[in-house]
């Protein structure tokens, strides 16, 4: 992304999504220009952080393509997850190149293998018996994908960004742009969905250019590699057309439970956090899974 486009994207986010803009600035990630590829020996702290709290349950939290956790800085998301009384280890994962976890640090198109390796090493060190992936949007897609190649028992996601062809399709773009009723009734929801639609199309084209479409991992195929797949709960915004369509396309998978959230925005995870519902919701899903 060039400097002029970067400026207007930042201006748009500051105008219509000031909370996300503030969080991006706090994380030092409020810049959408392409980052240069790293060297053969990358600084892994840019991609992963491990927090060992002596728990037998580890949460692997995947950031979305804004390199935030549900539009929250990591410290805020951590506080949200611990509020209900849960005690967890954490593995924080982020894709600073915004390549849908497909680009490795040195610029090679083997990002899926790279992240699988560094997360697997972290899990080996923690030695927890129960592992859960958590994520929203692009982070939600990653939570599904990596559960198929790592010892993960539960996936908890919020509007995971796949099948991405839903958001990137021309019919969806027209429907989102022409949703005048949403524009008049909830303009904030309208512009958020529109921005996500435009961003998804841009990220897809950019990732195809960086790694080649043939090298982009398919989250559903990766999720189904394991037999049986991990148990999964998919929360989706029931007033956001692209997200309801994506959820519909995954309802045929018996291990995925789809649950609607009263929201018109793609970032329903952030809205749940504002309502004080996010932490208890994730904690309850984990407790039910452990009890089962």
PyMOL commands that set and color helices and strands:
alter all, ss='L'
color gray80, all
select helices_A, chain A and resi 3-16+18-26+44-46+74-83+111-126+138-147+164-168+170-177+180-185+187-211+213-215+219-223+241-248+268-274+278-291
alter helices_A, ss='H'
color red, helices_A
select strands_A, chain A and resi 48-51+57-62+89-93+130-136+154-158+231-237+256-261
alter strands_A, ss='S'
color yellow, strands_A
deselect
rebuild
show_as cartoon
